Every structure is written in structure tokens, then in C-alpha cells.
């Protein structure tokens, strides 16, 4: 399988000792802009480094749904029939809604497209997305349009607030991604940011990829008691006792829920001193697409964070409830009809899903009356024309007793129906949290922060409280849908705040070692210049769930196999377990490549044999960092001490 990788032999057969490199001090940014690119809603926020306690949320945009706090905008994007960018968010939604049905079939409307990046196992720059009308476009183009849109809005707003006009170099951008995303998905977001003009590929350090639950955790450390709802203490009041008159202006701003500027504590928030030694906690980030669980410990007195268990979770976000609703409609009206309606009346289909989502937010466990969802007129009409009978007749025939029809053209979903739609997703989330809480590293953790848009759902709150309330305190920050966005800004202001992370998988490369009879299988024997080598040996860089500190590095030395070789390409392999011996073992997959560009060797010509001890052999020392949110690699030509261009690629696999 991997014999062609084995032109490399490590010069240092034993793993080199780990070296601590202090994280580089942040270069001089005057503003941090964070983009929370969510499955169902997105937004941005920013902070000036001169006044880093103040976080400014984006302006409320045009459009919007009644009853939904519009600090974020729906993640939907509209392209013209000629594939040009038209609009994003509410504007895209409203324009699409107003199009003539015949014309709408030619426009490309995308929503919830972030899920595709999570679910595609072989993500590349060529991966495609399907618009509601069935037309396909490269995913990277859709993401680039969205990020460019955010860039323009954010820059305009930052410039409005700051008199000194900014140049690109002064901005640090932060983009959030789920912690359960693999390396290719993180790299995909970075490539999209380069193409959208956020930063130049020559200055990669101007863009940080932040992990969503980690960002939430960074914000949660700053919380004060009046900023949270503690589900375990019923009747808990979050209003300050003193009247507003007695509170200084900055403190009033700090406490105001309606201001677009939020103030955060400079140290660790008072919540922690009041919760006594609650230094370990779980953050359950329940978003639209994914559920992401992270376990952190606050290290006092610095207030830095240490990850105690590798990130876990999966695609169990609120979208699951929407999909269950779609499945219910298919059950009632027939899957072929729903597919046909989506294709012929895409804008009306989008209206129907929006109507459901707005009602979904009001669902709560104690509710006794039914939830009404108005069916678009074109749905009722289309059904009658296609099936020759009324929607009401279809409902009666389907024996769906939990869904009724009202004479006002509404589907009435009873409490049982809502439970049925929510249950599968909620059960998945609760099981995931319970499973995590039973791990030895997590036992005894007493605090769970529920964050993300889905955490606003009373259905989910009740289920989590019922399952974990006896052993844990369940804490929900106010404005819970904005927690990640605020934390992402804080991360951009100080990325060294998460000091220790856990490796999500085992990483390594395939190398040649001396063949040992009786220890190595014969099918791995390679004879090269009279020497016996064993191929496909897995040389481990880091192990799954290993603690890696920020700035901690793994070093390896490689030598070119031939004189005059211009590139060394090293395949990286990963596995979810740690018992790997050969790169051909089950469960090991090639996940990326490291490329080292060799400058002309000049006088110091390197010769070839992987194990030959010739003095003029050229040595390239590669240094890898695994303690950050992305894997980084640098390399140096030992003979000349010149740095070698090193890149790591997880996308063109």
C-alpha cells in the first residue's frame, strides 16, 4: 500500500524530545473581527485592541422574522441564474420569496449548506453543493460569496466606528468551525477566506480558525451571575438588586441586555468565585447543524484553559427537527409529491420551512395547545392539481392522528407531534452528553454550560435538566445564541488562552526501518542496495487524546532519496485508535501530505541511500505543531540553516 512513501527514513530513529516554543506574541492588530458562520444563522462581531473589554455586535440587518432576535442573520445565499452573487441572509430570503414561481426555478438558493462540509468524507475544492432548484455549484464558491459578504459589511462597520481608516494588516480575522470538524474542513474554510480576500495566503497568521465550543468556553469564563440562567435553581432571578440610578455608566452598559456593545470582565468572571472551585466544566454547544462537546479546566491564577478530553459530538443539531418535519410531510402527502413540489415551487418550499422553524422555536414541553403552521397557498393548490384531492383529505387518509387540519389553511401539530419531531435529535444529544460524563477524565464534573442556538429551546433544556440535573448544574448564558461569537472575538484578542488541547486522532507517517527477522512480516521486506528494510512502519507524531500544549512541537529529520531532488513529499496518516504499527493496518487512512521544497543544494549535494552514512547527506528538519486549532509545519535545511518552504495539505487527498 505505501511502499512509494518509503523514500524517506527518519535520520533520528528515536522520537526526538519535545521542545517548548513560546507562542509568538500577537503581531500588531488594531481590531479583531470574528465571523460565526453557522448552519442556520451567522453573524460577526468585533473589538478594538485599545478597548478590548468592549465587544461590538453587528448591526441589525434589514428584513428579519417577527419574534426572532435579529442579532444574527439566516445562513442563506442567493445566486442569479447566471451564477452571480445576489444577496445573503434576510435579503436573499425575501427576494427569493417575492420572485414569480416560474422565474424562481432558475435562481439558485442555498440554505444550511454548512452541513455538507461536515458530512462529505472526501472534501476537496471541487466538492459541489445543490441549490434548492437542483442546480449544482462548487461549494467553495458559495462559501467565498458568503465570507466576502461578511467582509464588506464588517469592514464598513469597523470603519464607521474608528476614525483611523484600517488597512488589511491591522485586522485579525477569526472564523468559527465545529470542534468535531476534521482538518480538511478547517483548511477548506481557510482557503475560502483567502479567496474571499479576508487575508492574503502570504499572511496566514492574520486569520485564526476558532473552535465553536472552545470560543463559548472562553466567553463562559468571563460570566457574571446576572448573565446566566441556572436551570438547577428554579425561580432564579437575574436582575440586579440595585436600581439603575446607583450603577455607574460602564457597569450599566455591562448589564444591559439590549445594547449592541457587550462588556466582558478583564479577569475571570464572578460566577466562578461564587460557584466555588468549579474549575472543571463541560460546554455543550448545540447549534443548527452539529452538537459539539468540550471539557475544560480553568487554570488559576492565569485563567487559561486546559482541555481534559478530546472534542466529541456529531451532526445532531436543530436541523434534525426540520428534517423530521419534512419526513412527516412525506408520510402524509407522499415523498414523490414533496420532491416534485420542491423542484417546481422551490420558493414556496422555502417559505414552508421558514414557517416551521419560527414555530419550532416556540415549542415547549408544557404546552397544551397545538402549534399552527400555515401551508403556502401554492402547496394546497399544487396538491389539488396533482392528486385531484384536497390537503384535508390527504391528512384524513394518512391516519396521522397527531396532525390536524384547521379551516384557516393551517397544519395543527399537537404536542405529541412536536415531541415526535424533537425526540430523536434530543435523545441523541442527551445520550452524547451522558456518554461523555461517564468517561474517567470527566467524572465528577459538576457544571454544564448549554450554548448555541438550539440551547434556547425549552424542549432541549428540559431534557438535559431531567437527565443531568441531579448530578450537575446546567447553566445557560443570556443571549445564548451569541456566546460563540463573543468568545471568538476574545480568542482573537488572545489565542494563547487555551493552553492545552487534546489530539482528536493519532497522526504519523510511513517510514522504513531496518528489517528484523521474526519481528517484521516478510511481505514488508524491501531490499535496497543490499540492505534489508521493513516498509510501511507507522512513525507516530501524536496519539489520540494526548495532551498537547500550545507551542509544543514534534521534530523529525528527513533526507532526500536522490541527489538533485527538488521536493520531499511525505504522506500523513491518521487513525482514531493508538494501536497502529503499520500504515496498512485497518482503520489507518492517508489524510494529508507535507511538502518540503528543497532549494538548490549548491555545494552541499545530498546523496541518496535512505540509510547510507555518507557525510554529505542533506538533512531537512521538519517541526510540527499539534497544540493549535490547526496543524502547522515549518522546516529548515540543517546544512545551510535556511528555512525550507513547508506546507501541509488535507484537501487534495
Order of alpha helices (4+ residues) and beta strands (2+ residues): beta-beta-beta-beta-beta-beta-beta-alpha-alpha-beta-alpha-beta-beta-alpha-beta-alpha-beta-alpha-beta-alpha-beta-alpha-beta-beta-beta-alpha-alpha-alpha-beta-alpha-alpha-beta-beta-alpha-beta-alpha-beta-alpha-beta-beta-beta-beta-beta-beta-beta-beta-beta-beta-beta
